[in-house]
Amino acid sequence: MTRDFKVRMNWLKFMYIYTIIGAGGFGLGMLVAPEMIKSTFGWPVSEPIVMGIVGSVYVAFGVLSIFGLRSPIKCVPVLLLQLIYKSIWFIGVILPLLISAQFPGYAIPIAIIFATYIVGDIIAIPFTYVFAKEQ
């Protein structure tokens, strides 16, 4: 017996392209031109090791999303991981800063960008397929 799952293939492909351009490009910028990225977003001076780790992870998301264009369903875990870590960031970092009235202005663009990824991933990820019981 097979199940039919609703898959928004165009949304999936869009989110992979968005991740390639957004996360991949941003991560590459963090690795190649970290000072430009920091000045563009008004970030305070940061430690180069952490900047390099974050940049590398974002580039990895971009590279894995290239594979997602070829096999959108097989690569859904890439979008799922992206959805989960960005949601945790909102709950664990942004929400406490907002509650304590210590939200820095330089975090606004990143929060907006992350929110677009969260909404896009929620629309694109075929949750019924991902969480379906194997038969």
Secondary structure, DSSP 4 states (H G I P E B T S, - for coil): --------HHHHHHHHHHHIIIIIHHHHHHHH-HHHHHHHHTPPP--HHHHHHHHHHHHHHHHHHHHHHHSTTTTHHHHHHHHHHHHHHIIIIIHHHHHTT---GGGHHHHHHHHHHHHHHHHHS-HHHHTPPP-
